[in-house]
Amino acid sequence: MKAFHCDHCQNLAFFENTRCTRCLRQLAYLPDLAAMASLDEAEDGTWTSPWPLAKGRAYRLCQNYNSMGICNWAVPADDPNPLCTSCRLTEVIPNLSRPGSIERWQRLEAPKRRLMYGLTQLSLPVQSKTQDPENGLAFQFCSDEDTADDKPALTGHDAGVITVNIAEADDTERERRRVQLHEPYRTLLGHFRHEIGHFYWDRLIRDSSQIEAFRSLFGDERADYAQALKDHYSNASPPADWQQRFVSAYAATHPWEDWAETWAHYLHITDTLETAAACGLSLRPAHANEPALQQITLQSADRSVAFDQLIADWFPVAYVLNNLNRGMGLPDAYPFVLSVPAIEKLRFVHDVIAAAPLEAPSAP
């Protein structure tokens, strides 16, 4: 994530802000410019920004910005859709008649917007189900009470539809599930990044020339997926050697899950590195045997940054993140050790993204 500033007073502005904390100007994220900007309301109800790069552009606030504080994005004034490019991808929202549903919806949309930002930075193709009913993307936020036959609402991906059980937006419930499933890391943003990995497997791997290279690294995805999940959840522990071959224990379940977990970790790494670079992070330890970092090499617009450089930057950043968390009495921010096979799988993800069509996420 970049470091944003109010273009009116230059105060630091975070990605989720709706108002500058110094000058109190209205703020919104402008997806067409990939930036936070201050806004002035025009007589016709549209908004303009004094930011020079936004000169001549008019906006409306996302309908979810105006209604219940769900969103803080803007929509170009000539776009007929009342929702921003992130919110319009959500086809099913929580049942707002139930207590706490609005708050859970807010907590779900915020990391989804971060996901969309990250996809934009990587210029990955995204189309909505409206644009492409067969290959497009949609989100559904459901609860167990809203499903048929009293079946639980399972978080997952199916043919471009990503479903997230809104119970995951409850910190206590998510922590309970994390402990129950023996997971060192379980976050809403992690869910989104994992499930979008399944979406991109369909888009970039399934019918492509990359399929055999995928199978040589991750295994044959034609293995029985339902049985693999059953085996995973019935066994108390993953394979004893999973750390030597996979990025996480869950990745050992099936090649599809190995891909999705590896994809999610790649997004964790690239987004965190961008944040660290934007903050000017460097490490100059007193001892030569400690990780050092002079300057982070950001992913460029044409996705040409060498993978080896990304990994070289990542190890010292993960080192300092984990040690800072321990200093606060918190769990490690990145509680994973990347083995050589896991790194090679990350390299494959990097190469697949570099070869993907250059297209910024958009939805009508």
C-alpha positions as CSV (number, residue, x, y, z in Angstrom):
1,M,0.0,0.0,0.0
2,K,1.3,3.5,-0.9
3,A,1.5,6.3,1.6
4,F,-1.3,8.7,0.9
5,H,-1.5,12.4,1.9
6,C,-4.2,15.0,1.9
7,D,-3.6,17.1,-1.2
8,H,-4.9,20.2,0.6
9,C,-2.7,20.2,3.7
10,Q,-0.3,17.3,3.0
11,N,-1.3,15.5,6.2
12,L,-0.9,11.7,6.2
13,A,-4.1,10.0,5.0
14,F,-4.8,6.3,5.4
15,F,-6.5,4.1,2.8
16,E,-9.7,3.9,4.9
17,N,-10.0,7.6,5.8
18,T,-13.1,9.6,4.8
19,R,-11.9,12.9,6.3
20,C,-8.5,14.5,6.8
21,T,-7.7,14.6,10.5
22,R,-5.9,17.9,10.2
23,C,-7.9,20.1,7.8
24,L,-11.1,18.1,8.0
25,R,-11.6,18.1,4.2
26,Q,-13.7,15.3,2.7
27,L,-11.5,12.5,1.4
28,A,-12.2,9.7,-1.0
29,Y,-10.2,7.1,-2.9
30,L,-10.2,7.7,-6.7
31,P,-9.8,4.3,-8.3
32,D,-9.2,5.8,-11.8
33,L,-6.1,7.6,-10.4
34,A,-5.2,5.0,-7.6
35,A,-5.0,7.8,-5.0
36,M,-6.7,9.4,-2.0
37,A,-7.8,12.9,-2.7
38,S,-9.7,15.8,-1.0
39,L,-13.0,16.7,-2.5
40,D,-15.1,19.8,-3.0
41,E,-18.8,19.5,-3.7
42,A,-20.1,21.2,-6.8
43,E,-23.5,22.8,-7.2
44,D,-24.8,19.9,-9.2
45,G,-24.0,17.4,-6.4
46,T,-20.9,16.1,-8.0
47,W,-17.4,16.4,-6.5
48,T,-14.1,17.7,-7.8
49,S,-10.6,17.6,-6.4
50,P,-8.1,20.4,-6.2
51,W,-5.4,17.8,-6.8
52,P,-3.7,18.7,-10.1
53,L,-3.8,15.2,-11.5
54,A,-7.6,15.2,-11.0
55,K,-8.1,18.5,-12.9
56,G,-11.1,18.3,-15.2
57,R,-12.5,15.2,-13.5
58,A,-15.9,15.0,-11.7
59,Y,-17.0,12.3,-9.3
60,R,-19.9,11.0,-7.3
61,L,-19.4,9.3,-4.0
62,C,-20.1,5.6,-4.0
63,Q,-23.7,4.8,-2.9
64,N,-22.3,2.8,0.0
65,Y,-20.2,5.9,1.0
66,N,-23.4,7.9,1.3
67,S,-25.7,5.4,2.9
68,M,-24.1,3.5,5.8
69,G,-20.4,4.4,5.7
70,I,-19.6,1.0,4.1
71,C,-17.2,2.5,1.5
72,N,-14.9,5.5,1.0
73,W,-14.4,5.3,-2.8
74,A,-15.6,7.7,-5.5
75,V,-17.2,7.0,-8.9
76,P,-16.5,9.0,-12.1
77,A,-19.5,11.3,-12.6
78,D,-20.2,9.9,-16.1
79,D,-20.4,6.3,-14.8
80,P,-24.1,5.3,-14.6
81,N,-23.4,2.7,-11.9
82,P,-24.1,4.2,-8.4
83,L,-21.5,1.8,-6.8
84,C,-17.7,2.0,-7.0
85,T,-15.7,-0.6,-8.8
86,S,-15.2,-2.5,-5.6
87,C,-18.7,-2.4,-4.2
88,R,-20.4,-3.3,-7.4
89,L,-18.7,-6.7,-7.3
90,T,-20.6,-7.7,-4.2
91,E,-23.8,-9.4,-5.3
92,V,-25.0,-10.6,-1.9
93,I,-24.7,-8.5,1.2
94,P,-25.5,-9.5,4.8
95,N,-29.1,-9.5,6.0
96,L,-29.2,-6.0,7.5
97,S,-32.2,-6.7,9.6
98,R,-30.0,-8.8,11.9
99,P,-28.1,-7.0,14.7
100,G,-24.4,-6.4,13.9
101,S,-24.8,-7.1,10.2
102,I,-23.9,-3.5,9.1
103,E,-20.7,-3.6,11.2
104,R,-19.8,-7.0,9.7
105,W,-20.5,-5.8,6.2
106,Q,-18.2,-2.8,6.8
107,R,-15.4,-5.1,8.1
108,L,-15.7,-7.3,5.0
109,E,-15.7,-4.5,2.4
110,A,-12.6,-2.8,3.8
111,P,-10.2,-5.7,3.1
112,K,-11.9,-6.4,-0.2
113,R,-11.0,-2.8,-1.2
114,R,-7.4,-3.5,-0.2
115,L,-7.6,-6.7,-2.4
116,M,-8.8,-4.7,-5.3
117,Y,-6.1,-2.1,-4.8
118,G,-3.5,-4.9,-4.9
119,L,-4.9,-6.4,-8.1
120,T,-4.7,-2.9,-9.7
121,Q,-1.1,-2.5,-8.7
122,L,-0.3,-5.8,-10.4
123,S,-2.5,-4.9,-13.4
124,L,-4.3,-8.2,-13.1
125,P,-7.5,-8.7,-15.2
126,V,-10.8,-8.4,-13.4
127,Q,-14.2,-8.4,-14.9
128,S,-17.6,-8.5,-13.1
129,K,-20.3,-11.1,-13.7
130,T,-22.2,-8.3,-15.4
131,Q,-19.4,-7.9,-18.0
132,D,-18.6,-11.6,-18.3
133,P,-21.2,-13.9,-16.8
134,E,-19.1,-17.0,-17.5
135,N,-15.6,-15.8,-16.4
136,G,-16.4,-12.7,-14.3
137,L,-15.9,-12.2,-10.6
138,A,-18.6,-11.7,-7.8
139,F,-18.7,-11.7,-4.0
140,Q,-21.3,-13.0,-1.7
141,F,-21.4,-12.2,2.0
142,C,-23.7,-14.8,3.7
143,S,-24.5,-16.1,7.1
144,D,-25.5,-19.6,8.2
145,E,-29.1,-18.3,8.9
146,D,-29.5,-17.4,5.2
147,T,-28.6,-20.7,3.6
148,A,-31.0,-23.4,2.4
149,D,-31.5,-26.6,4.3
150,D,-29.7,-25.2,7.4
151,K,-26.3,-25.8,5.8
152,P,-23.5,-23.6,6.9
153,A,-22.3,-20.8,4.6
154,L,-18.9,-22.0,3.5
155,T,-16.2,-19.5,2.7
156,G,-14.9,-20.5,-0.7
157,H,-14.8,-20.0,-4.5
158,D,-17.0,-21.5,-7.2
159,A,-16.9,-20.5,-10.8
160,G,-15.9,-16.9,-10.1
161,V,-18.1,-16.4,-7.1
162,I,-16.3,-15.8,-3.8
163,T,-18.4,-16.5,-0.8
164,V,-17.4,-15.3,2.7
165,N,-19.3,-16.3,5.8
166,I,-19.9,-13.1,7.7
167,A,-19.1,-14.8,10.9
168,E,-15.5,-14.4,9.9
169,A,-16.0,-10.6,10.4
170,D,-16.4,-11.3,14.1
171,D,-13.0,-11.3,15.7
172,T,-13.9,-13.8,18.5
173,E,-15.5,-16.3,16.1
174,R,-12.6,-16.0,13.6
175,E,-10.1,-16.6,16.4
176,R,-12.1,-19.6,17.6
177,R,-11.9,-21.1,14.1
178,R,-8.2,-20.3,13.8
179,V,-7.4,-22.2,16.9
180,Q,-9.8,-25.0,16.1
181,L,-8.2,-25.5,12.6
182,H,-4.6,-25.1,14.0
183,E,-3.9,-22.1,11.8
184,P,-1.1,-19.7,12.7
185,Y,-2.7,-16.9,10.6
186,R,-6.4,-16.2,9.8
187,T,-7.5,-12.8,8.7
188,L,-10.3,-11.4,6.4
189,L,-7.7,-10.0,4.0
190,G,-6.1,-13.5,4.0
191,H,-9.4,-15.1,3.0
192,F,-9.9,-12.7,0.1
193,R,-6.4,-13.2,-1.2
194,H,-6.7,-17.0,-0.9
195,E,-10.0,-17.2,-2.7
196,I,-9.0,-14.8,-5.4
197,G,-6.1,-17.2,-6.0
198,H,-8.7,-19.9,-7.0
199,F,-10.3,-17.3,-9.4
200,Y,-7.0,-16.6,-11.1
201,W,-6.2,-20.3,-11.4
202,D,-9.2,-20.6,-13.6
203,R,-8.3,-17.4,-15.5
204,L,-4.6,-17.9,-15.9
205,I,-3.7,-21.6,-15.5
206,R,-6.6,-24.0,-16.2
207,D,-6.8,-23.7,-20.0
208,S,-3.3,-22.2,-20.6
209,S,0.1,-23.5,-21.7
210,Q,1.1,-23.2,-18.0
211,I,-0.8,-26.2,-16.9
212,E,2.0,-28.8,-17.2
213,A,4.5,-26.5,-15.5
214,F,1.9,-26.0,-12.7
215,R,1.5,-29.8,-12.3
216,S,5.3,-30.3,-12.1
217,L,5.5,-27.9,-9.1
218,F,2.1,-28.2,-7.3
219,G,0.9,-31.6,-8.3
220,D,-1.9,-33.0,-10.5
221,E,-5.1,-31.0,-9.7
222,R,-7.2,-33.8,-11.2
223,A,-6.8,-35.7,-7.9
224,D,-10.1,-36.0,-6.1
225,Y,-10.6,-32.6,-4.4
226,A,-13.5,-33.6,-2.2
227,Q,-11.7,-36.5,-0.9
228,A,-8.6,-34.4,-0.3
229,L,-10.6,-31.9,1.8
230,K,-12.2,-34.8,3.7
231,D,-8.8,-36.3,4.5
232,H,-7.5,-32.9,5.6
233,Y,-10.3,-32.2,8.1
234,S,-10.4,-35.7,9.4
235,N,-6.7,-35.8,10.2
236,A,-5.5,-34.1,13.3
237,S,-2.2,-32.9,11.8
238,P,-0.8,-32.2,8.3
239,P,2.0,-34.3,6.7
240,A,5.0,-34.3,8.9
241,D,7.2,-32.8,6.2
242,W,4.8,-30.1,5.1
243,Q,7.2,-27.2,6.1
244,Q,9.8,-28.6,3.7
245,R,7.4,-28.5,0.7
246,F,4.6,-26.0,1.2
247,V,4.0,-22.4,2.2
248,S,1.5,-23.5,4.9
249,A,0.0,-26.6,6.3
250,Y,-3.3,-26.1,4.5
251,A,-1.4,-25.9,1.2
252,A,-0.6,-29.6,1.6
253,T,-4.3,-30.5,1.1
254,H,-4.5,-30.4,-2.7
255,P,-2.7,-28.7,-5.6
256,W,-5.5,-26.2,-5.9
257,E,-5.1,-25.2,-2.2
258,D,-1.3,-25.2,-2.6
259,W,-1.7,-22.7,-5.5
260,A,-4.3,-20.5,-3.6
261,E,-2.1,-20.4,-0.5
262,T,1.0,-19.6,-2.5
263,W,-0.9,-16.9,-4.4
264,A,-2.1,-15.3,-1.2
265,H,1.4,-15.3,0.2
266,Y,2.6,-13.6,-2.9
267,L,0.1,-10.8,-2.4
268,H,1.0,-10.6,1.2
269,I,4.6,-10.1,0.3
270,T,4.2,-7.6,-2.6
271,D,1.7,-5.4,-0.7
272,T,3.8,-5.4,2.5
273,L,6.9,-4.5,0.6
274,E,5.1,-1.6,-1.1
275,T,4.0,-0.4,2.3
276,A,7.5,-0.7,3.8
277,A,9.0,1.1,0.8
278,A,6.4,3.9,1.1
279,C,7.4,4.3,4.7
280,G,11.1,4.6,3.8
281,L,12.0,1.4,5.7
282,S,15.6,0.5,5.8
283,L,17.6,-1.8,8.2
284,R,21.1,-1.0,9.3
285,P,21.8,-3.5,12.1
286,A,24.8,-3.2,14.4
287,H,25.9,-6.8,13.8
288,A,26.9,-8.0,10.4
289,N,25.0,-11.3,10.8
290,E,21.6,-9.7,11.1
291,P,19.3,-9.0,8.2
292,A,20.1,-5.6,6.5
293,L,18.0,-3.7,4.0
294,Q,19.1,-0.5,2.2
295,Q,16.3,0.1,-0.3
296,I,13.2,-1.9,-1.3
297,T,12.8,-2.4,-5.0
298,L,9.1,-1.9,-5.8
299,Q,7.2,-3.8,-8.4
300,S,7.1,-1.6,-11.5
301,A,4.2,-0.9,-13.7
302,D,5.3,-3.5,-16.3
303,R,5.8,-6.1,-13.5
304,S,9.5,-6.4,-14.4
305,V,11.0,-6.5,-10.9
306,A,13.1,-9.7,-10.6
307,F,11.6,-12.3,-8.3
308,D,15.0,-12.8,-6.6
309,Q,15.0,-9.2,-5.6
310,L,11.5,-9.4,-4.1
311,I,12.5,-12.3,-1.9
312,A,15.8,-10.7,-1.0
313,D,13.8,-7.7,0.3
314,W,11.1,-9.8,1.9
315,F,13.3,-11.7,4.4
316,P,14.6,-8.7,6.3
317,V,11.1,-7.1,6.3
318,A,9.5,-10.2,7.7
319,Y,12.3,-10.4,10.3
320,V,11.7,-6.9,11.6
321,L,7.9,-7.3,11.4
322,N,8.0,-10.4,13.6
323,N,10.4,-8.9,16.1
324,L,8.4,-5.7,16.4
325,N,5.3,-7.8,17.1
326,R,7.1,-9.8,19.7
327,G,8.1,-6.5,21.3
328,M,4.4,-5.7,21.7
329,G,3.5,-9.1,23.0
330,L,1.7,-10.0,19.8
331,P,2.0,-13.1,17.6
332,D,4.4,-13.0,14.6
333,A,3.0,-10.9,11.8
334,Y,4.3,-13.5,9.3
335,P,4.5,-16.8,11.1
336,F,5.8,-18.8,8.2
337,V,9.2,-20.1,7.1
338,L,9.7,-20.3,3.3
339,S,11.4,-23.4,2.2
340,V,13.2,-23.7,-1.2
341,P,10.2,-25.6,-2.8
342,A,7.8,-23.0,-1.5
343,I,9.9,-20.2,-2.9
344,E,10.0,-21.8,-6.3
345,K,6.2,-22.0,-6.2
346,L,6.1,-18.3,-5.4
347,R,8.4,-17.7,-8.3
348,F,5.9,-19.5,-10.5
349,V,3.1,-17.2,-9.3
350,H,5.3,-14.2,-10.0
351,D,6.0,-15.4,-13.5
352,V,2.3,-16.2,-14.2
353,I,1.4,-12.7,-13.1
354,A,4.1,-11.1,-15.2
355,A,2.8,-13.0,-18.3
356,A,-0.9,-12.1,-17.6
357,P,-2.7,-9.6,-19.8
358,L,-2.0,-6.1,-18.6
359,E,-5.5,-4.9,-17.5
360,A,-6.6,-2.9,-14.5
361,P,-9.6,-4.2,-12.6
362,S,-12.8,-2.7,-13.8
363,A,-16.5,-3.4,-13.6
364,P,-19.4,-1.6,-15.2
